[in-house]
Amino acid sequence: MQLLIPQWLLCLNHSAEVLENHAVLLNENLILAIGPRNELVKQYPQAEPVDLTGQVLMPGLINCHTHAAMNLLRGAADDLALHDWLQTRIWPLEGALADAEFVYDGTVLAAAEMLLGGTTTFNDMYFFPEQVAQAALDVGSRVFAGITVIEFPTRYASEAKQYIELGLAARDKFILEPTVHWTLAPHAPYTVSDETFKHMAMLAEEMDLPIHCHLHETESEVNDAISRDGIRPFERFENLGLINERFMAVHGVHLSERELRTMAAKGASLVHCPSSNLKLASGFAPVAGALKAGVNVVVGTDGAASNNKLDMWDEGRLASLLCKGTSGDATAFNAGELLLSMTCHAAKALGADHLIGRIAIGLQADLIAVAVGEAPHQLPNHNLTSKLAYSGASRDVTHVWVAGVQVVQSQQLVGKRSELVGEIMRKTQRVWQTRVEKVG
């Protein structure tokens, strides 16, 4: 047992209340007790005390949408609109390079980057989910690996049926791993057929899995669908039975007020990826309208090829500021709401609020300690919640636990994780950089 003794405790258990002089008891992978530190010290003398003076203990951040392996394509397709980005750079690069080795190595680097910044869980959409799961396990992250489907051949699979079969086989292989979870991840309305969407909706119901899909990312996506199908992609998804509490609409930049009201009524979530939306000039997601309608709004970084960083602190701050600026409402997406969106509400979107996202008795011990008074940018401390939301940075994260296992200590990966990441960093400089440049 470990008794974590922070200076401040932020449970984010459906509120942003800050507690002082409290402690959290861990027993293997679970949170066993929460209470005044003096009482827990007396009650559990056998527990190993962990002094976190000057730090806040809070739930690990949850990245609700990324393509982790694309870390190896960071900077390889910058300053392009989405259509050109995909068709002239990303798909040719993936066609030449994205095999099992590529996915494992890229995901190891991504998982390490996220863990060191306090992101304990990531929701992934990419090929070779078996390698995604293995990489997350090896580094020590919690992962929601996507059973990704797209209706054209890649180095991974040749058709939708094979994508699904391979994904389900990977799920079966890792079924006993408590930190490996699964989602269904059809790529987008313009790359997946109605028949495949119907099949995935049926699988989601049968297997109790979330579905996450790019939706209404660009104006041209919506206009092309209207020209082709006579309806907007969202309406098509409604007709296919996809819009429900399992569904996560990724980007959602061009969702209408009616569509937002429908999402709220049916319990669907909006995954906001502001950096990627800005970098690809996709537009400004209607976050203020979504929150007003009652939509569960959560945050994702997207992949490093369209963001360049997997930093949830930066992403969250940008999400809040953009919401204020585009709505003209300085109170919108406030500090408390933002922190909840990256923890408690994110877990809800993934159907995992009974496991992660909060500090509560019986939940998984996915926790981070964040220094809040050891650097100039952290002082003074007028409002801890606001400081974390608007001044928090990856470099402030000192310790990280996933399922009760400490994976980061004193801002360093623990044990063999550090050796693995160092090896793949050297390989990336020696091998992957050259391979990407050869593709052109």
C-alpha positions as CSV (number, residue, x, y, z in Angstrom):
1,M,0.0,0.0,0.0
2,Q,1.0,3.6,-0.7
3,L,-0.3,6.7,1.1
4,L,0.0,9.7,-1.2
5,I,0.2,12.9,0.8
6,P,-0.1,16.0,-1.4
7,Q,-0.4,19.6,-0.3
8,W,-3.7,19.9,-2.3
9,L,-6.1,17.3,-3.6
10,L,-8.3,17.8,-6.6
11,C,-10.5,14.8,-7.0
12,L,-12.5,16.1,-10.0
13,N,-15.3,13.8,-8.8
14,H,-18.0,15.8,-10.8
15,S,-16.7,19.0,-9.1
16,A,-13.6,21.1,-9.0
17,E,-13.4,21.4,-5.2
18,V,-9.9,21.7,-3.9
19,L,-9.1,19.9,-0.6
20,E,-6.1,20.6,1.7
21,N,-4.5,18.3,4.3
22,H,-5.9,15.2,2.7
23,A,-4.3,12.0,1.5
24,V,-5.1,9.1,-0.8
25,L,-4.5,5.4,0.0
26,L,-3.6,3.1,-2.9
27,N,-3.9,-0.7,-2.6
28,E,-2.5,-2.4,-5.7
29,N,-4.4,-0.9,-8.7
30,L,-7.2,0.7,-6.7
31,I,-8.0,3.8,-4.6
32,L,-8.8,2.3,-1.2
33,A,-9.4,5.4,0.9
34,I,-9.5,9.2,0.8
35,G,-9.5,11.4,3.9
36,P,-7.7,13.8,6.2
37,R,-4.1,13.0,6.1
38,N,-3.6,12.7,9.9
39,E,-6.5,10.2,10.1
40,L,-5.2,8.0,7.3
41,V,-1.6,8.1,8.6
42,K,-2.9,6.7,11.9
43,Q,-5.3,4.3,10.4
44,Y,-2.8,2.7,7.9
45,P,0.6,2.8,9.6
46,Q,1.8,-0.1,7.3
47,A,1.3,2.1,4.1
48,E,4.4,3.6,2.5
49,P,4.0,7.4,2.8
50,V,4.8,9.4,-0.4
51,D,5.4,13.1,0.5
52,L,4.0,15.4,-2.2
53,T,4.6,18.7,-0.5
54,G,4.1,21.7,-2.8
55,Q,2.1,19.5,-5.3
56,V,-1.5,18.8,-6.2
57,L,-2.7,15.3,-6.7
58,M,-5.3,14.9,-9.3
59,P,-6.6,12.3,-11.8
60,G,-4.5,11.6,-14.9
61,L,-5.5,13.5,-18.0
62,I,-7.4,11.6,-20.8
63,N,-6.6,12.3,-24.4
64,C,-9.9,11.5,-26.2
65,H,-8.5,11.4,-29.7
66,T,-5.1,10.8,-31.2
67,H,-3.3,8.8,-33.8
68,A,-0.3,7.9,-31.7
69,A,1.9,6.2,-34.3
70,M,1.9,9.4,-36.4
71,N,4.5,10.8,-34.0
72,L,6.9,9.5,-36.6
73,L,5.4,11.9,-39.1
74,R,5.7,14.9,-36.9
75,G,6.6,17.9,-39.2
76,A,6.4,15.8,-42.4
77,A,3.2,17.4,-43.7
78,D,2.9,20.9,-42.2
79,D,1.1,24.0,-43.6
80,L,-1.4,22.1,-45.8
81,A,-5.2,22.0,-45.9
82,L,-6.8,18.8,-44.8
83,H,-7.5,17.5,-48.3
84,D,-3.9,18.1,-49.5
85,W,-2.5,17.0,-46.2
86,L,-4.2,13.6,-46.5
87,Q,-3.9,12.9,-50.2
88,T,-0.5,14.4,-51.1
89,R,1.4,13.7,-47.9
90,I,-0.1,11.5,-45.2
91,W,-1.7,8.7,-47.3
92,P,1.5,8.3,-49.5
93,L,3.7,8.3,-46.4
94,E,1.5,5.7,-44.6
95,G,1.3,3.6,-47.8
96,A,5.1,3.4,-47.9
97,L,5.9,3.2,-44.1
98,A,2.9,2.3,-41.9
99,D,3.6,-1.3,-41.0
100,A,3.6,-3.0,-37.6
101,E,7.1,-1.8,-36.7
102,F,6.2,1.8,-37.6
103,V,3.1,1.6,-35.4
104,Y,4.9,0.1,-32.4
105,D,7.8,2.5,-32.4
106,G,5.6,5.6,-33.0
107,T,3.2,4.6,-30.3
108,V,6.0,4.0,-27.8
109,L,7.2,7.6,-28.3
110,A,3.7,9.0,-28.2
111,A,2.8,7.2,-25.0
112,A,6.0,8.3,-23.4
113,E,5.4,11.9,-24.4
114,M,1.9,11.8,-23.0
115,L,2.8,10.1,-19.7
116,L,5.6,12.6,-19.0
117,G,3.0,15.3,-19.5
118,G,0.4,13.7,-17.2
119,T,-1.8,12.0,-19.8
120,T,-2.4,8.6,-18.4
121,T,-5.0,7.4,-21.0
122,F,-5.2,7.9,-24.7
123,N,-7.9,7.0,-27.2
124,D,-6.3,5.9,-30.4
125,M,-7.4,5.5,-34.0
126,Y,-4.8,3.8,-36.2
127,F,-3.8,0.6,-38.0
128,F,-2.2,-2.4,-36.3
129,P,-4.0,-2.0,-32.9
130,E,-2.2,-5.0,-31.6
131,Q,1.0,-3.0,-31.8
132,V,-0.7,0.0,-30.3
133,A,-1.8,-2.1,-27.3
134,Q,1.6,-3.7,-26.8
135,A,3.4,-0.3,-27.0
136,A,1.0,1.2,-24.4
137,L,1.6,-1.8,-22.1
138,D,5.4,-1.6,-22.5
139,V,5.5,2.1,-21.6
140,G,2.9,1.8,-18.9
141,S,0.0,3.9,-20.3
142,R,-3.7,3.1,-20.3
143,V,-5.0,2.9,-23.9
144,F,-8.3,2.7,-25.7
145,A,-7.1,1.0,-28.9
146,G,-9.3,1.7,-31.9
147,I,-10.6,-1.1,-34.2
148,T,-9.9,1.2,-37.1
149,V,-11.8,0.8,-40.4
150,I,-11.3,2.5,-43.7
151,E,-12.7,1.4,-47.1
152,F,-9.4,1.1,-49.0
153,P,-6.4,-1.1,-48.7
154,T,-3.4,-0.2,-46.6
155,R,-0.4,-2.1,-45.4
156,Y,-2.6,-3.4,-42.6
157,A,-5.7,-4.7,-44.4
158,S,-7.4,-4.8,-47.8
159,E,-11.1,-4.3,-47.0
160,A,-13.5,-3.3,-44.2
161,K,-14.3,-6.9,-43.3
162,Q,-10.6,-7.6,-42.8
163,Y,-10.0,-4.5,-40.7
164,I,-12.8,-5.6,-38.4
165,E,-11.6,-9.2,-38.2
166,L,-8.0,-8.2,-37.4
167,G,-9.2,-5.6,-34.8
168,L,-11.4,-8.1,-33.0
169,A,-8.5,-10.7,-33.0
170,A,-6.3,-8.1,-31.4
171,R,-8.9,-7.4,-28.8
172,D,-9.2,-11.1,-28.0
173,K,-5.4,-11.3,-27.5
174,F,-5.4,-8.5,-24.9
175,I,-8.7,-9.3,-23.3
176,L,-7.1,-10.0,-19.9
177,E,-5.0,-6.8,-19.8
178,P,-6.8,-4.4,-17.4
179,T,-5.2,-1.2,-18.9
180,V,-6.0,-2.1,-22.5
181,H,-9.5,-1.1,-23.6
182,W,-11.2,-1.0,-27.1
183,T,-13.3,1.2,-29.2
184,L,-14.7,0.9,-32.7
185,A,-13.1,3.5,-34.9
186,P,-14.5,4.0,-38.4
187,H,-12.4,6.7,-40.0
188,A,-14.9,9.2,-41.5
189,P,-18.1,9.5,-43.4
190,Y,-16.2,9.9,-46.7
191,T,-14.1,6.7,-46.2
192,V,-16.6,4.2,-44.7
193,S,-19.8,2.8,-46.3
194,D,-23.3,2.6,-44.9
195,E,-23.0,-1.2,-44.7
196,T,-19.9,-1.0,-42.6
197,F,-21.3,1.7,-40.3
198,K,-24.4,-0.5,-39.7
199,H,-22.2,-3.4,-38.9
200,M,-20.1,-1.4,-36.5
201,A,-23.2,0.0,-34.8
202,M,-24.3,-3.6,-34.2
203,L,-20.9,-4.6,-32.9
204,A,-20.9,-1.6,-30.5
205,E,-24.2,-2.7,-29.0
206,E,-23.3,-6.4,-28.8
207,M,-19.8,-5.8,-27.3
208,D,-20.6,-2.7,-25.3
209,L,-17.9,-0.6,-27.1
210,P,-17.8,3.2,-27.8
211,I,-17.5,4.4,-31.4
212,H,-15.4,7.4,-32.3
213,C,-15.3,8.8,-35.8
214,H,-14.2,12.0,-37.6
215,L,-17.4,14.0,-38.4
216,H,-18.0,17.4,-39.9
217,E,-14.3,18.3,-39.7
218,T,-14.3,20.6,-42.7
219,E,-16.9,22.6,-44.6
220,S,-16.1,20.8,-47.9
221,E,-16.8,17.4,-46.2
222,V,-20.3,18.6,-45.4
223,N,-20.9,20.2,-48.8
224,D,-19.5,17.2,-50.7
225,A,-21.8,14.9,-48.8
226,I,-24.9,17.0,-49.5
227,S,-24.0,17.0,-53.2
228,R,-23.4,13.3,-53.2
229,D,-26.0,12.0,-50.8
230,G,-28.5,14.8,-50.5
231,I,-28.1,15.0,-46.7
232,R,-25.4,16.1,-44.2
233,P,-23.2,13.4,-42.8
234,F,-24.7,13.9,-39.3
235,E,-28.2,13.1,-40.7
236,R,-26.8,10.1,-42.4
237,F,-25.3,8.9,-39.1
238,E,-28.7,9.5,-37.4
239,N,-30.4,7.4,-40.0
240,L,-27.8,4.6,-39.4
241,G,-28.4,4.6,-35.7
242,L,-25.0,5.9,-34.7
243,I,-25.8,8.9,-32.7
244,N,-26.2,7.7,-29.1
245,E,-24.4,7.6,-25.8
246,R,-21.6,5.5,-27.3
247,F,-20.8,7.9,-30.0
248,M,-17.9,10.4,-30.0
249,A,-17.9,12.9,-32.8
250,V,-14.3,13.9,-33.4
251,H,-13.7,17.5,-34.5
252,G,-17.4,18.4,-35.1
253,V,-16.3,21.8,-36.5
254,H,-19.4,22.3,-38.7
255,L,-22.1,20.9,-36.5
256,S,-25.4,22.9,-36.5
257,E,-27.4,24.0,-33.5
258,R,-30.0,21.3,-34.3
259,E,-27.3,18.7,-34.5
260,L,-25.8,19.8,-31.2
261,R,-29.3,19.5,-29.5
262,T,-29.7,16.0,-31.0
263,M,-26.3,15.0,-29.6
264,A,-27.2,16.3,-26.2
265,A,-30.5,14.5,-26.2
266,K,-29.0,11.2,-27.2
267,G,-25.9,11.5,-24.9
268,A,-23.3,11.7,-27.6
269,S,-19.9,13.4,-27.0
270,L,-18.0,16.0,-28.9
271,V,-14.2,15.5,-29.0
272,H,-12.7,19.0,-29.5
273,C,-9.2,19.1,-31.2
274,P,-8.5,22.8,-31.4
275,S,-4.8,22.8,-32.5
276,S,-5.5,20.4,-35.4
277,N,-8.6,22.4,-36.4
278,L,-6.5,25.6,-36.5
279,K,-3.4,24.1,-38.1
280,L,-5.4,22.5,-41.0
281,A,-7.6,25.6,-41.2
282,S,-10.7,23.5,-40.6
283,G,-12.5,26.2,-38.6
284,F,-13.7,26.8,-35.1
285,A,-15.8,24.1,-33.4
286,P,-19.0,25.4,-31.8
287,V,-17.9,24.5,-28.3
288,A,-19.9,27.2,-26.5
289,G,-23.1,26.1,-28.3
290,A,-22.3,22.5,-27.6
291,L,-21.9,23.2,-23.8
292,K,-25.1,25.4,-23.8
293,A,-27.0,22.5,-25.5
294,G,-25.7,20.1,-22.9
295,V,-23.3,18.1,-25.0
296,N,-20.5,16.3,-23.2
297,V,-17.5,18.2,-24.6
298,V,-14.1,16.6,-24.2
299,V,-10.6,17.3,-25.6
300,G,-8.2,15.4,-27.9
301,T,-4.8,16.4,-29.4
302,D,-5.3,14.6,-32.7
303,G,-2.0,13.2,-34.0
304,A,1.4,14.8,-34.0
305,A,1.3,15.1,-37.8
306,S,-1.5,17.6,-37.5
307,N,-0.7,19.1,-34.1
308,N,3.0,18.5,-33.6
309,K,2.5,18.1,-29.8
310,L,0.5,15.7,-27.7
311,D,0.2,18.1,-24.8
312,M,-3.2,18.1,-23.1
313,W,-2.4,21.1,-21.0
314,D,-1.8,23.2,-24.1
315,E,-4.7,21.7,-25.8
316,G,-7.1,22.3,-23.0
317,R,-6.0,25.9,-22.5
318,L,-6.5,26.6,-26.2
319,A,-9.9,24.9,-26.2
320,S,-11.1,27.2,-23.4
321,L,-9.7,30.4,-24.8
322,L,-11.0,29.7,-28.3
323,C,-14.5,29.0,-26.8
324,K,-14.4,32.4,-25.0
325,G,-13.1,34.2,-28.0
326,T,-15.5,32.8,-30.6
327,S,-18.6,33.1,-28.4
328,G,-17.8,36.5,-26.9
329,D,-18.4,35.1,-23.5
330,A,-15.5,35.2,-21.1
331,T,-17.2,32.9,-18.7
332,A,-17.6,30.1,-21.2
333,F,-15.7,26.8,-20.7
334,N,-14.3,28.0,-17.3
335,A,-11.3,26.5,-15.5
336,G,-13.3,23.9,-13.6
337,E,-15.3,22.8,-16.6
338,L,-12.1,22.5,-18.6
339,L,-10.3,20.3,-16.0
340,L,-13.5,18.1,-15.7
341,S,-13.6,17.8,-19.5
342,M,-10.1,16.3,-19.6
343,T,-10.8,13.8,-16.7
344,C,-14.2,13.0,-15.4
345,H,-16.2,13.9,-18.6
346,A,-13.6,12.3,-20.8
347,A,-14.0,9.0,-18.9
348,K,-17.8,9.3,-19.5
349,A,-17.3,9.7,-23.2
350,L,-15.3,6.5,-23.3
351,G,-17.8,4.6,-21.2
352,A,-15.2,4.3,-18.5
353,D,-16.4,6.7,-15.7
354,H,-16.7,3.7,-13.4
355,L,-13.0,3.1,-13.8
356,I,-11.0,6.3,-14.4
357,G,-11.2,10.1,-14.6
358,R,-11.9,10.8,-10.9
359,I,-10.3,10.2,-7.5
360,A,-12.9,8.1,-5.8
361,I,-12.8,5.0,-3.7
362,G,-12.9,1.9,-5.8
363,L,-11.7,3.5,-9.0
364,Q,-8.4,2.7,-10.7
365,A,-5.4,4.6,-9.3
366,D,-4.6,6.6,-12.5
367,L,-3.1,9.7,-10.8
368,I,-0.7,12.5,-11.4
369,A,1.2,14.9,-9.0
370,V,1.7,18.4,-10.4
371,A,4.1,20.9,-8.9
372,V,2.4,24.3,-8.4
373,G,4.9,26.4,-6.6
374,E,8.4,25.5,-7.8
375,A,8.8,27.7,-10.9
376,P,8.1,31.3,-11.8
377,H,5.2,30.5,-14.0
378,Q,3.4,28.7,-11.2
379,L,3.3,31.7,-8.7
380,P,1.5,33.2,-7.0
381,N,-1.3,30.8,-6.0
382,H,-4.5,32.8,-6.0
383,N,-6.7,30.1,-7.5
384,L,-5.4,26.6,-7.8
385,T,-8.0,25.5,-10.4
386,S,-7.4,28.4,-12.6
387,K,-3.7,28.0,-12.3
388,L,-3.8,24.4,-13.4
389,A,-6.2,25.2,-16.3
390,Y,-4.5,28.2,-17.7
391,S,-0.9,28.0,-16.5
392,G,-0.4,24.3,-16.1
393,A,2.3,22.7,-18.2
394,S,3.6,19.2,-19.0
395,R,6.9,20.1,-17.3
396,D,5.0,20.6,-14.0
397,V,4.1,16.9,-13.8
398,T,6.4,15.2,-11.3
399,H,4.9,11.8,-10.7
400,V,2.4,9.5,-12.5
401,W,0.6,6.3,-11.5
402,V,-1.4,4.1,-13.9
403,A,-3.4,1.4,-12.2
404,G,-1.4,2.0,-9.1
405,V,1.9,1.4,-10.8
406,Q,4.3,4.4,-10.6
407,V,5.5,5.0,-14.2
408,V,7.0,8.5,-13.8
409,Q,9.0,9.6,-10.8
410,S,10.7,12.9,-10.4
411,Q,9.8,13.7,-14.1
412,Q,11.5,10.6,-15.4
413,L,10.1,7.3,-16.7
414,V,10.6,4.5,-14.2
415,G,12.8,1.4,-14.9
416,K,13.0,-0.3,-18.3
417,R,10.4,2.2,-19.8
418,S,13.2,4.8,-20.0
419,E,15.6,2.4,-21.7
420,L,12.9,1.4,-24.3
421,V,12.0,5.0,-25.1
422,G,15.7,5.9,-25.4
423,E,16.3,3.0,-27.8
424,I,13.4,4.0,-30.0
425,M,14.4,7.7,-30.0
426,R,17.8,6.7,-31.3
427,K,16.2,4.4,-33.9
428,T,14.0,7.2,-35.0
429,Q,16.9,9.6,-35.6
430,R,18.8,6.8,-37.4
431,V,16.1,5.0,-39.3
432,W,12.6,6.5,-39.4
433,Q,13.8,10.0,-40.2
434,T,15.7,8.7,-43.2
435,R,12.8,6.5,-44.4
436,V,10.3,9.4,-44.2
437,E,12.7,11.7,-46.2
438,K,13.2,9.0,-48.9
439,V,9.4,8.9,-49.5
440,G,9.6,12.6,-50.2
